[in-house]
Amino acid sequence: MSLTDKAIARIRQAIVAGELPPGSKLPPEPVLAAELGLSRNLMREAVKALVVARVLEIRRGDGTYVTSLAPDVLLSGLGGAVELLQGDTVLELTEVRRLFEPAATALAAGRITDEDLAEAADHLAAMRTARLDVEEFNRHDAAFHRTVGRATGNATLAALLEHISGRTLPARVWRGQADPEAADRALAEHREILRALEARDPQLAQAAALMHVTTTERWLRARLAAGGAVPATATSPSRSASRP
């Protein structure tokens, strides 16, 4: 472990121990360096690294603070990390989505509010209207699932799902471009998810979500096995495809 890594670990330890609670302002650099037994140079390097990791934030003219340490803040870097994954990882991420999303939808069925249901219904209606507009369809599709994720009441799960699901978007758009029936199937699958949520039936919600994700995964496996390649971008210039 490098000296910088040790410095980072020391600051993290202070946060975990409650010496630097969420939202607190760090002492002046010389004071904190002395308290933690670090040189000022190591302190600066450690702070820079923890700012990138969203553990600390620098407020110009005010000082350095511990962030809220909320899941959506700390996991915000996950999306960027997932985007940088190399190799054929889209199927692995699709499998992860299949494992997480049905369970999350079941959890949401028992906790979803009337407001969340209304919001999900609005996004489904917008998807129906925008079925020939890939960008608009995708925007409301993602928002539909984001609403369901939020309805779980589990911010960590919701953040994980959003970052994983977002990385599989090019593959889902690819299906929409290649399969003329994909949009109608996606709409039908979303309707079933919404109905299960409205019934507040966890088992039915889980089954509906599993069917939705599995349909896309099977299509993707078949196309990749046939020699297809997932497009690098998530939208079509023709704006004539929909996300499954």
C-alpha positions as CSV (number, residue, x, y, z in Angstrom):
1,M,0.0,0.0,0.0
2,S,1.4,3.4,-1.0
3,L,1.7,6.3,1.4
4,T,-1.1,8.0,-0.3
5,D,-3.3,5.0,0.1
6,K,-2.5,4.9,3.7
7,A,-3.4,8.5,4.1
8,I,-6.7,7.9,2.3
9,A,-7.4,4.9,4.7
10,R,-6.7,7.1,7.7
11,I,-9.2,9.7,6.6
12,R,-11.8,7.1,5.8
13,Q,-11.2,5.6,9.3
14,A,-11.8,8.9,10.9
15,I,-15.1,9.2,9.0
16,V,-16.2,5.6,9.9
17,A,-15.3,6.3,13.5
18,G,-17.5,9.4,13.6
19,E,-14.6,11.8,14.1
20,L,-15.6,13.4,10.7
21,P,-19.4,12.8,10.4
22,P,-21.4,13.4,7.2
23,G,-21.7,17.1,6.4
24,S,-18.9,18.2,8.7
25,K,-16.2,20.6,7.8
26,L,-12.7,19.3,7.9
27,P,-10.3,21.2,10.2
28,P,-7.6,23.4,8.5
29,E,-5.1,21.3,6.5
30,P,-2.2,21.7,9.0
31,V,-4.5,20.8,12.0
32,L,-6.0,17.7,10.3
33,A,-2.6,16.5,9.1
34,A,-1.2,16.7,12.6
35,E,-4.3,15.0,14.1
36,L,-4.0,12.1,11.7
37,G,-0.2,11.9,11.7
38,L,0.2,12.8,8.0
39,S,2.4,15.1,6.1
40,R,0.6,18.0,4.4
41,N,1.5,16.7,1.0
42,L,0.0,13.3,1.7
43,M,-3.0,15.0,3.2
44,R,-3.5,17.0,-0.1
45,E,-3.2,13.9,-2.2
46,A,-5.6,11.9,0.0
47,V,-8.2,14.7,0.0
48,K,-8.0,15.0,-3.9
49,A,-8.7,11.2,-4.2
50,L,-11.6,11.3,-1.7
51,V,-13.1,14.3,-3.6
52,V,-13.1,12.2,-6.8
53,A,-14.7,9.4,-4.9
54,R,-17.4,11.8,-3.7
55,V,-16.5,11.2,0.0
56,L,-15.3,14.8,0.4
57,E,-16.2,18.0,-1.4
58,I,-14.3,21.3,-1.7
59,R,-16.4,24.4,-1.4
60,R,-14.5,27.3,-2.8
61,G,-13.8,30.0,-0.3
62,D,-15.3,27.9,2.5
63,G,-13.3,24.7,3.0
64,T,-13.5,20.9,2.6
65,Y,-16.5,19.0,3.8
66,V,-17.5,15.4,4.2
67,T,-20.4,14.8,1.8
68,S,-23.8,13.4,2.9
69,L,-22.4,9.9,2.2
70,A,-25.8,9.1,0.8
71,P,-25.9,6.0,-1.5
72,D,-26.8,8.1,-4.6
73,V,-23.7,10.3,-3.9
74,L,-21.2,7.6,-3.1
75,L,-22.4,5.3,-5.9
76,S,-22.5,8.0,-8.5
77,G,-19.1,7.0,-9.7
78,L,-20.3,3.5,-10.4
79,G,-21.9,4.6,-13.6
80,G,-18.7,6.0,-14.9
81,A,-16.8,2.9,-13.8
82,V,-19.3,0.6,-15.5
83,E,-19.0,2.7,-18.7
84,L,-15.3,2.0,-18.8
85,L,-15.6,-1.8,-18.5
86,Q,-13.8,-3.5,-21.4
87,G,-14.6,-6.6,-23.3
88,D,-17.9,-8.3,-23.8
89,T,-19.6,-7.4,-20.5
90,V,-23.1,-6.5,-21.8
91,L,-24.4,-10.0,-21.2
92,E,-22.9,-10.0,-17.7
93,L,-24.6,-6.7,-16.9
94,T,-27.8,-8.0,-18.3
95,E,-27.6,-11.0,-16.0
96,V,-27.0,-8.7,-13.1
97,R,-30.1,-6.7,-14.1
98,R,-32.1,-9.9,-14.3
99,L,-31.1,-10.8,-10.8
100,F,-31.7,-7.4,-9.2
101,E,-34.6,-5.8,-11.0
102,P,-37.3,-8.4,-10.4
103,A,-36.5,-8.5,-6.7
104,A,-36.5,-4.7,-6.6
105,T,-39.9,-4.6,-8.3
106,A,-41.3,-7.1,-5.8
107,L,-40.0,-4.9,-3.0
108,A,-41.6,-1.8,-4.6
109,A,-45.0,-3.5,-4.9
110,G,-45.2,-3.6,-1.1
111,R,-44.1,0.0,-0.6
112,I,-45.1,2.0,-3.6
113,T,-47.2,5.1,-3.0
114,D,-50.2,6.4,-5.0
115,E,-48.0,9.2,-6.2
116,D,-45.3,6.8,-7.4
117,L,-48.0,4.8,-9.2
118,A,-49.4,7.9,-10.9
119,E,-45.9,8.9,-12.0
120,A,-45.2,5.4,-13.4
121,A,-48.5,5.5,-15.3
122,D,-47.6,8.9,-16.7
123,H,-44.3,7.6,-18.1
124,L,-46.0,4.5,-19.5
125,A,-48.5,6.8,-21.3
126,A,-45.6,8.9,-22.6
127,M,-43.8,5.8,-23.9
128,R,-47.0,4.8,-25.8
129,T,-47.2,8.3,-27.4
130,A,-43.4,8.3,-28.2
131,R,-43.1,4.7,-29.5
132,L,-41.6,5.9,-32.8
133,D,-39.2,8.4,-31.1
134,V,-36.3,6.5,-29.7
135,E,-34.9,9.3,-27.6
136,E,-38.2,10.2,-26.0
137,F,-39.3,6.6,-25.6
138,N,-36.0,5.8,-23.8
139,R,-36.3,8.8,-21.6
140,H,-39.6,7.8,-20.2
141,D,-38.7,4.1,-20.1
142,A,-35.7,4.9,-17.9
143,A,-37.9,7.2,-15.8
144,F,-40.5,4.4,-15.3
145,H,-37.9,2.1,-13.9
146,R,-36.3,4.9,-11.9
147,T,-39.7,5.5,-10.3
148,V,-40.0,1.8,-9.4
149,G,-36.5,1.8,-8.0
150,R,-37.3,4.8,-5.8
151,A,-40.5,3.1,-4.6
152,T,-38.4,0.4,-3.0
153,G,-37.4,2.8,-0.3
154,N,-33.9,1.4,-0.7
155,A,-31.6,4.2,-2.0
156,T,-28.6,1.8,-2.4
157,L,-30.6,-0.7,-4.5
158,A,-32.1,2.1,-6.6
159,A,-28.7,3.6,-7.3
160,L,-27.2,0.3,-8.3
161,L,-30.0,-0.6,-10.6
162,E,-29.9,2.8,-12.4
163,H,-26.2,2.5,-13.1
164,I,-26.4,-1.1,-14.2
165,S,-29.5,-0.6,-16.3
166,G,-28.0,2.4,-18.0
167,R,-25.0,0.5,-19.3
168,T,-27.2,-2.1,-21.0
169,L,-29.2,0.7,-22.9
170,P,-27.3,0.3,-26.2
171,A,-28.2,-3.4,-26.3
172,R,-31.9,-2.6,-25.6
173,V,-32.0,0.1,-28.3
174,W,-30.3,-2.3,-30.7
175,R,-33.2,-4.7,-30.2
176,G,-35.6,-1.9,-30.8
177,Q,-33.8,-1.0,-34.1
178,A,-33.7,-4.6,-35.3
179,D,-37.0,-6.0,-34.1
180,P,-40.1,-4.1,-35.4
181,E,-42.3,-5.6,-32.7
182,A,-40.0,-4.7,-29.8
183,A,-41.8,-1.5,-28.9
184,D,-45.2,-3.1,-28.7
185,R,-43.8,-5.9,-26.6
186,A,-42.0,-3.5,-24.3
187,L,-45.2,-1.5,-23.8
188,A,-47.1,-4.7,-23.0
189,E,-44.5,-5.8,-20.5
190,H,-44.5,-2.4,-18.8
191,R,-48.3,-2.5,-18.5
192,E,-48.0,-5.9,-16.7
193,I,-45.5,-4.5,-14.3
194,L,-47.7,-1.5,-13.6
195,R,-50.7,-3.6,-13.0
196,A,-48.9,-5.8,-10.6
197,L,-47.7,-2.7,-8.7
198,E,-51.2,-1.3,-8.7
199,A,-52.4,-4.5,-7.2
200,R,-49.5,-4.3,-4.7
201,D,-48.7,-7.9,-5.4
202,P,-45.0,-8.6,-4.9
203,Q,-45.0,-12.1,-6.5
204,L,-46.8,-10.9,-9.6
205,A,-44.6,-7.8,-9.8
206,Q,-41.5,-9.9,-9.6
207,A,-42.7,-12.3,-12.3
208,A,-43.7,-9.4,-14.6
209,A,-40.3,-7.7,-14.2
210,L,-38.5,-11.1,-14.7
211,M,-40.4,-11.6,-18.0
212,H,-39.5,-8.1,-19.1
213,V,-35.8,-8.4,-18.5
214,T,-35.5,-12.0,-19.7
215,T,-37.2,-11.3,-23.0
216,T,-34.4,-8.8,-23.8
217,E,-31.7,-11.0,-22.5
218,R,-32.8,-14.0,-24.7
219,W,-32.9,-11.8,-27.8
220,L,-29.5,-10.4,-27.0
221,R,-27.9,-13.8,-26.5
222,A,-29.3,-15.0,-29.8
223,R,-28.1,-12.0,-31.7
224,L,-24.6,-12.1,-30.2
225,A,-24.4,-15.8,-30.9
226,A,-25.3,-15.1,-34.5
227,G,-22.3,-12.7,-34.8
228,G,-24.0,-9.4,-34.1
229,A,-22.3,-6.6,-32.3
230,V,-23.9,-4.2,-29.8
231,P,-23.8,-0.6,-31.2
232,A,-21.5,1.8,-29.3
233,T,-24.3,4.5,-29.1
234,A,-27.7,4.3,-27.4
235,T,-29.7,6.3,-29.9
236,S,-30.5,6.1,-33.6
237,P,-30.0,9.0,-35.9
238,S,-33.3,8.1,-37.5
239,R,-35.1,8.3,-34.2
240,S,-37.3,5.4,-35.4
241,A,-36.6,2.7,-32.8
242,S,-37.8,2.0,-29.3
243,R,-36.2,0.6,-26.2
244,P,-37.4,-2.8,-25.1
